[in-house]
Amino acid sequence: MDHTLFSSPASPYVRKTRVFLRELDLGDRVAERMVSTNALDTDPDLAAANPLGRIPALARTEGPTLCDSRVITRYLNDLAGGDLYPAARLWDVLTLEALCDGMLDSAVSMVYERRLRNADKVDEGWLDAQWRKVSRTLDSLEADWTEALSGPLDAGQIALACALGYLDLRHGDRGWRDTHPALVAWLAEISTRPSLAETAPA
């Protein structure tokens, strides 16, 4: 194969790219390589492919390794001639994708704050501030994005499904579902797609 995707099953950023592979039927062109890596101990093969040591990373034979999930998903869409970034709705799709990735940035950083610090060093005020960013974004999506979520599948919807899945996995105790019934119903429906069911975090 000409491409290798460095992956980890729990990463929501990786999940986005794995959903794209399935939606675009690129399984025969991209090999998935699962690696064990974290912020303190980078897998050496991953570091060789991507000096940042971050996943996902898409190694290519015809050019440098691509990094950052949004770069990789745009590339995969072009590679397959897909329509997950439709020109007629491009700016809305990109904005939704950016909002969802921003939620993930806050949600993931909250996990690292507890995982990488001693309990007496954890900054609860900082954690609460990060969750407020997530909560505000969820409120905006619930109120303003219902119409966009009812259209054909696109990159923004994939990003949202992966972000909400991560909130369930790592922050379900914060009760985001209690106050966002439209997002909950939408997630239940879209999660039946094989691409999302097959990549659901465990």
Buried (B, 14 or more C-beta within 10 A) or exposed (E): EEBBBBBBEEBBBBBBBBBBBBBBEBEEBBEBBEBEBEEEEBBEBBBEBBEEBBBBBBBBEEEEBBBBBBEBBBBBBEBBEBBBBBEEBEEBBBEBBEBBBBBBBBBBEBBEBEEEEEEEEBEEEEBEEBBEBBBEBBEEBBEEBEEBBEEEBBBBBBBBBBBBBBBBBBBEEBEBBEEBEEBBEBBEEBEEBEBBEEBBBE
